[in-house]
């Protein structure tokens, strides 16, 4: 990881790291996978400059709450005492209970504080919390997760004491963007990007679907480094290779460049779903592109010119001002469908829409200098193709 992807920071485990609870009803590691615990693992990762992350659900584990022998650490109260109403705690039904709002909230906070202390002791730096609501579900059955914001607030209070990044998931309702920015450091804004095919990970259309949903957050005013909150477009599968075969499910390298470029332009959480040792070098080069990483790492979320709805407006133009005064512009031909590509489009933006009169322009991916431009810029893009430009105001 350090050799293949030197700028990437976290190594996160999904739900399989845990199957049970400890003596105080807290999520704990599988001893068959981690016989020495998680601390030796996090220490090893730290020696390479990496941080360890884990996955949990909001609420109180149902199995722990129903165990009469489980107490809240440091108290004489059973864990089950804070979930007597047994309300669903998250969007994965039957897994956790919501803490009762009419019970002593100091007990609930004690429970989450002890969880934060436990995770910090293991060296955990990132926690993904799934099944958050209001939200969840999918495009056909939205809002499957209960409103667990009160619970998330207590979890945030417990984790931020230890500088643990708190990532909220999934398909969160942008109507509550102000709340999400207070409750977490990042939020998944749409359904899983995985296609759940037996042979491939995703599809070109699922990538371009994200543009429309990102546009709902671009105008929220709560995304970016000044708020410490970022959108999460889900995992980047570019170049995922198993047994020597690329299984990312993407139609061509145009789409792969658009995938990386849009995540960078929006400064989305950038998480790879593949073993970096197996990703072909040509895709590792894209994932490590220094100027694209700089655009991503500035933390500023780009916003669309005109409509950000990728289905109504196939000529997508997104832009953001970088900390050094330059402007990054991403142009995307979103004419991508489930089983086919659409048509070529000429895509134009006016410099005055970026607050500029004239600028020298560079194509970031090719490194080509495109010269001085005034008034407007136009390029013809294939379906699924993008162009990312760096503008130096003149």
C-alpha positions as CSV (number, residue, x, y, z in Angstrom):
1,X,0.0,0.0,0.0
2,X,2.7,2.4,0.9
3,X,4.6,1.7,-2.3
4,X,1.6,1.5,-4.6
5,X,-0.5,4.3,-3.2
6,X,1.8,6.5,-1.1
7,X,-0.6,9.4,-0.7
8,X,-3.6,7.3,0.6
9,X,-4.1,7.5,4.3
10,X,-6.7,5.1,5.7
11,X,-7.1,1.3,5.4
12,X,-10.7,0.5,6.4
13,X,-12.4,-2.8,7.2
14,X,-16.0,-3.5,6.2
15,X,-18.5,-5.3,8.4
16,X,-16.8,-8.7,8.5
17,X,-14.3,-7.6,11.1
18,X,-16.9,-8.1,13.9
19,X,-19.5,-10.8,14.7
20,X,-20.2,-10.2,18.4
21,X,-19.9,-7.9,21.4
22,X,-17.6,-7.6,24.4
23,X,-18.5,-7.7,28.2
24,X,-19.9,-4.2,28.0
25,X,-22.0,-4.7,24.8
26,X,-19.5,-2.9,22.5
27,X,-18.6,-4.0,19.0
28,X,-15.5,-6.2,19.2
29,X,-13.2,-8.0,16.7
30,X,-13.3,-11.6,15.6
31,X,-10.7,-13.5,17.4
32,X,-10.4,-16.0,14.6
33,X,-9.2,-13.2,12.3
34,X,-7.4,-11.1,14.9
35,X,-6.1,-13.4,17.7
36,X,-3.9,-10.6,19.1
37,X,-6.5,-7.9,18.7
38,X,-6.6,-4.8,16.6
39,X,-3.9,-2.8,18.3
40,X,-1.0,-4.7,16.8
41,X,-2.6,-4.2,13.4
42,X,-3.1,-0.5,13.8
43,X,0.5,-0.2,15.1
44,X,1.8,-2.0,12.0
45,X,-0.2,0.3,9.7
46,X,1.0,3.4,11.6
47,X,4.6,2.3,11.0
48,X,3.8,2.7,7.3
49,X,2.0,6.0,7.7
50,X,-1.5,4.5,7.6
51,X,-4.5,4.6,9.9
52,X,-7.0,1.8,10.6
53,X,-10.8,2.2,10.1
54,X,-13.8,0.0,11.0
55,X,-17.5,-0.4,10.3
56,X,-20.4,-0.3,12.8
57,X,-24.1,0.5,12.9
58,X,-26.0,3.2,15.0
59,X,-27.8,2.2,18.1
60,X,-27.1,-0.6,20.5
61,X,-26.5,-4.2,19.2
62,X,-29.6,-6.2,19.6
63,X,-27.8,-9.3,20.8
64,X,-25.9,-7.4,23.5
65,X,-29.0,-5.5,24.6
66,X,-30.9,-8.8,25.1
67,X,-28.1,-10.3,27.2
68,X,-29.0,-9.8,30.8
69,X,-25.4,-10.0,31.9
70,X,-24.2,-7.1,29.9
71,X,-23.7,-3.9,31.9
72,X,-22.8,-0.3,30.8
73,X,-19.1,0.1,31.7
74,X,-18.6,2.0,34.9
75,X,-22.2,1.8,36.0
76,X,-24.6,-0.6,37.7
77,X,-27.1,-0.4,34.8
78,X,-27.8,-3.2,32.3
79,X,-27.3,-2.2,28.7
80,X,-30.9,-3.3,28.0
81,X,-32.1,-0.6,30.4
82,X,-31.5,2.1,27.7
83,X,-33.4,0.3,24.9
84,X,-36.6,-0.9,26.7
85,X,-38.8,0.2,23.8
86,X,-36.8,-1.9,21.4
87,X,-37.2,0.4,18.4
88,X,-35.2,-0.3,15.3
89,X,-31.9,1.5,15.5
90,X,-30.8,1.7,11.9
91,X,-31.8,0.8,8.3
92,X,-30.7,-2.9,8.6
93,X,-33.7,-4.2,10.5
94,X,-33.2,-6.5,13.4
95,X,-29.5,-5.6,14.1
96,X,-29.6,-2.7,16.7
97,X,-32.0,-0.9,19.0
98,X,-32.5,2.8,19.2
99,X,-31.6,4.3,22.6
100,X,-34.8,5.3,24.4
101,X,-35.4,9.1,24.4
102,X,-37.2,9.0,27.7
103,X,-34.3,7.2,29.5
104,X,-31.4,8.9,31.3
105,X,-29.3,10.2,28.3
106,X,-26.2,10.3,30.5
107,X,-26.2,6.5,30.6
108,X,-26.5,6.4,26.8
109,X,-23.6,8.8,26.5
110,X,-21.6,6.7,29.0
111,X,-22.1,3.7,26.7
112,X,-20.9,5.5,23.6
113,X,-18.0,7.2,25.5
114,X,-16.8,3.7,26.6
115,X,-17.0,2.6,22.9
116,X,-14.9,5.6,21.8
117,X,-12.3,4.8,24.5
118,X,-12.2,1.2,23.4
119,X,-11.7,2.1,19.7
120,X,-9.1,4.7,20.5
121,X,-7.3,2.0,22.6
122,X,-7.1,-0.2,19.5
123,X,-5.7,2.7,17.5
124,X,-8.9,3.2,15.4
125,X,-8.9,6.5,13.4
126,X,-12.0,6.1,11.1
127,X,-15.4,4.7,11.8
128,X,-18.0,4.2,9.1
129,X,-21.5,4.2,10.6
130,X,-24.0,2.6,8.2
131,X,-27.8,2.6,8.2
132,X,-28.1,6.3,9.2
133,X,-31.3,8.2,8.8
134,X,-33.4,9.9,7.8
135,X,-32.4,8.4,4.5
136,X,-31.1,5.0,3.4
137,X,-32.8,2.6,1.0
138,X,-32.5,2.9,-2.7
139,X,-34.0,4.9,-5.6
140,X,-37.2,2.8,-5.7
141,X,-37.5,2.4,-1.9
142,X,-36.0,5.4,-0.3
143,X,-35.9,6.4,3.4
144,X,-35.6,2.9,4.9
145,X,-33.5,4.1,7.8
146,X,-35.2,5.5,11.0
147,X,-34.3,9.0,12.3
148,X,-31.3,8.2,14.5
149,X,-29.7,11.7,14.6
150,X,-30.0,11.9,18.4
151,X,-28.0,8.6,18.7
152,X,-25.5,9.8,16.1
153,X,-24.9,13.0,18.0
154,X,-23.8,11.0,21.1
155,X,-21.6,8.8,19.0
156,X,-20.0,11.9,17.4
157,X,-19.4,13.4,20.8
158,X,-17.7,10.2,22.0
159,X,-15.5,9.7,18.9
160,X,-14.4,13.2,18.3
161,X,-12.7,13.2,21.7
162,X,-10.2,10.8,20.2
163,X,-10.0,12.4,16.8
164,X,-11.8,9.5,15.1
165,X,-13.2,10.4,11.7
166,X,-17.0,9.6,11.6
167,X,-18.4,8.6,8.2
168,X,-22.2,8.4,7.8
169,X,-23.9,6.1,5.4
170,X,-26.0,5.6,3.2
171,X,-28.1,7.6,0.7
172,X,-28.5,10.4,3.2
173,X,-31.2,13.0,2.6
174,X,-29.7,16.3,1.5
175,X,-32.7,18.1,3.1
176,X,-30.8,17.5,6.4
177,X,-27.4,18.5,5.1
178,X,-26.8,21.0,8.0
179,X,-27.4,18.2,10.5
180,X,-25.2,15.7,8.7
181,X,-22.4,18.3,8.7
182,X,-22.7,18.6,12.4
183,X,-23.0,14.8,13.1
184,X,-20.2,13.5,10.9
185,X,-17.1,14.2,8.8
186,X,-18.5,12.7,5.6
187,X,-21.7,11.3,4.2
188,X,-22.6,8.8,1.6
189,X,-25.1,10.5,-0.7
190,X,-26.4,7.7,-2.9
191,X,-26.9,3.9,-3.1
192,X,-24.0,1.5,-3.4
193,X,-22.0,1.9,-6.6
194,X,-21.5,-1.9,-6.7
195,X,-23.8,-3.5,-9.3
196,X,-23.8,-6.8,-7.3
197,X,-23.0,-8.7,-10.5
198,X,-21.2,-12.0,-10.2
199,X,-18.6,-11.0,-12.7
200,X,-18.1,-7.2,-12.4
201,X,-18.1,-4.5,-9.7
202,X,-20.0,-1.6,-11.1
203,X,-21.1,-0.1,-14.5
204,X,-20.5,3.1,-16.4
205,X,-24.1,4.2,-15.8
206,X,-23.8,3.8,-12.0
207,X,-20.8,6.1,-12.1
208,X,-22.5,8.8,-14.0
209,X,-25.6,8.5,-11.8
210,X,-23.6,10.1,-9.0
211,X,-23.4,13.5,-10.8
212,X,-27.0,14.3,-10.4
213,X,-27.0,13.4,-6.7
214,X,-23.8,15.4,-6.1
215,X,-25.5,18.4,-7.5
216,X,-28.1,18.2,-4.7
217,X,-25.2,18.8,-2.2
218,X,-23.1,21.3,-4.1
219,X,-25.5,24.2,-3.2
220,X,-25.9,23.1,0.5
221,X,-23.1,25.4,1.8
222,X,-21.9,22.9,4.3
223,X,-19.4,20.8,2.3
224,X,-15.7,21.6,2.4
225,X,-12.7,22.1,4.7
226,X,-14.2,25.1,6.6
227,X,-16.9,22.7,7.8
228,X,-14.8,19.6,8.1
229,X,-17.5,17.7,6.1
230,X,-17.3,16.0,2.7
231,X,-19.6,14.0,0.4
232,X,-18.9,10.4,-0.2
233,X,-19.7,9.1,-3.7
234,X,-18.8,5.6,-2.7
235,X,-15.8,3.4,-3.6
236,X,-13.6,3.9,-6.7
237,X,-13.3,0.5,-8.5
238,X,-11.1,1.7,-11.3
239,X,-8.7,-1.1,-12.3
240,X,-10.0,-3.7,-9.8
241,X,-8.3,-6.9,-10.9
242,X,-8.8,-10.4,-9.7
243,X,-6.8,-13.4,-11.0
244,X,-5.3,-11.2,-13.7
245,X,-8.7,-10.0,-15.0
246,X,-10.0,-6.5,-14.7
247,X,-13.5,-6.7,-13.2
248,X,-14.3,-3.1,-12.6
249,X,-17.2,-3.3,-15.0
250,X,-16.4,0.0,-16.7
251,X,-16.7,0.2,-20.5
252,X,-13.5,1.9,-21.4
253,X,-10.7,4.2,-20.1
254,X,-12.8,7.3,-21.0
255,X,-15.2,6.3,-18.2
256,X,-12.3,5.4,-15.9
257,X,-10.9,8.9,-16.2
258,X,-14.3,10.5,-15.7
259,X,-14.8,8.3,-12.6
260,X,-11.6,9.5,-11.0
261,X,-12.0,13.1,-12.2
262,X,-15.5,13.7,-10.8
263,X,-14.5,12.3,-7.4
264,X,-11.5,14.6,-7.4
265,X,-13.5,17.6,-8.6
266,X,-16.1,17.2,-5.8
267,X,-13.4,16.2,-3.2
268,X,-15.4,13.2,-2.4
269,X,-14.2,10.7,0.1
270,X,-11.8,8.7,-2.1
271,X,-11.8,5.0,-1.1
272,X,-10.4,2.2,-3.3
273,X,-12.2,-1.1,-3.3
274,X,-9.3,-3.1,-4.9
275,X,-6.1,-4.7,-3.7
276,X,-3.5,-2.2,-4.9
277,X,-1.0,-5.0,-5.5
278,X,-3.3,-6.2,-8.3
279,X,-4.2,-2.9,-10.0
280,X,-2.4,-2.6,-13.3
281,X,0.3,0.1,-13.4
282,X,-1.5,2.3,-15.9
283,X,-4.5,2.7,-13.5
284,X,-2.2,3.2,-10.5
285,X,-0.7,6.0,-12.4
286,X,-4.1,7.6,-12.8
287,X,-4.9,7.1,-9.1
288,X,-1.6,8.7,-8.1
289,X,-1.7,11.6,-10.6
290,X,-0.2,14.5,-8.5
291,X,-2.3,17.3,-10.0
292,X,-5.5,15.4,-9.6
293,X,-4.7,14.5,-6.1
294,X,-4.0,18.2,-5.4
295,X,-7.4,19.1,-6.8
296,X,-9.0,16.5,-4.7
297,X,-7.1,17.2,-1.5
298,X,-7.9,20.9,-1.5
299,X,-11.3,19.8,-0.1
300,X,-13.4,22.2,-2.0
301,X,-16.5,20.7,-3.7
302,X,-17.0,21.8,-7.3
303,X,-20.3,23.1,-8.4
304,X,-22.1,22.8,-11.7
305,X,-22.6,25.6,-14.3
306,X,-26.2,25.3,-15.3
307,X,-28.1,22.1,-14.4
308,X,-26.2,19.4,-12.5
309,X,-28.8,16.9,-13.5
310,X,-26.8,14.5,-15.7
311,X,-29.8,13.1,-17.5
312,X,-31.5,16.4,-18.4
313,X,-28.2,18.1,-19.2
314,X,-25.6,15.8,-20.9
315,X,-23.1,18.6,-21.2
316,X,-21.9,18.7,-17.6
317,X,-19.4,21.5,-16.5
318,X,-18.2,21.6,-12.9
319,X,-15.7,24.1,-11.5
320,X,-14.0,25.2,-8.3
321,X,-11.5,27.8,-7.2
322,X,-8.3,26.3,-5.8
323,X,-6.5,27.8,-2.7
324,X,-3.7,29.2,-4.9
325,X,-6.2,31.2,-7.1
326,X,-6.2,28.9,-10.1
327,X,-9.5,27.4,-11.2
328,X,-10.2,23.7,-12.0
329,X,-12.9,22.9,-14.5
330,X,-14.3,19.4,-15.3
331,X,-16.2,18.8,-18.4
332,X,-18.2,15.6,-18.7
333,X,-20.3,14.0,-21.5
334,X,-22.8,12.1,-19.4
335,X,-24.5,10.5,-22.4
336,X,-24.1,7.0,-20.8
337,X,-26.9,4.5,-20.6
338,X,-27.5,1.0,-19.1
339,X,-26.5,-1.0,-22.2
340,X,-25.2,1.6,-24.6
341,X,-23.4,4.9,-25.1
342,X,-25.1,8.0,-26.5
343,X,-23.7,10.7,-28.7
344,X,-20.8,13.1,-28.9
345,X,-21.4,16.5,-27.5
346,X,-19.6,19.9,-27.8
347,X,-19.3,21.3,-24.3
348,X,-18.8,25.0,-23.7
349,X,-18.2,27.2,-20.7
350,X,-17.9,31.0,-20.5
351,X,-15.0,32.4,-18.5
352,X,-17.2,35.0,-17.0
353,X,-19.2,32.2,-15.3
354,X,-16.0,31.5,-13.4
355,X,-15.4,35.1,-12.5
356,X,-12.6,35.4,-15.1
357,X,-12.0,37.5,-18.2
358,X,-9.2,35.5,-19.7
359,X,-6.9,32.6,-18.6
360,X,-4.3,30.3,-19.8
361,X,-5.6,26.7,-19.9
362,X,-3.9,23.4,-19.3
363,X,-5.3,19.9,-19.9
364,X,-4.4,18.2,-16.6
365,X,-4.6,14.6,-17.8
366,X,-2.5,15.1,-21.0
367,X,-0.3,17.9,-19.7
368,X,-1.0,19.8,-22.9
369,X,-1.0,23.6,-22.8
370,X,-4.1,24.9,-24.5
371,X,-3.0,28.5,-24.6
372,X,-4.7,31.8,-23.7
373,X,-8.5,31.9,-23.9
374,X,-10.9,34.8,-23.6
375,X,-14.7,34.7,-23.4
376,X,-15.3,30.9,-23.7
377,X,-13.8,27.5,-24.2
378,X,-15.3,24.6,-26.2
379,X,-14.4,20.9,-26.7
380,X,-16.1,17.9,-28.3
381,X,-16.2,14.9,-26.0
382,X,-17.2,11.3,-26.7
383,X,-19.9,9.8,-24.5
384,X,-18.4,9.0,-21.1
385,X,-15.4,11.1,-21.8
386,X,-14.2,14.0,-19.7
387,X,-11.6,16.8,-19.8
388,X,-10.2,18.4,-16.7
389,X,-8.7,21.8,-17.1
390,X,-6.5,24.0,-14.9
391,X,-7.0,27.8,-15.6
392,X,-4.5,30.4,-14.6
393,X,-6.2,33.8,-14.5
394,X,-4.6,36.5,-16.5
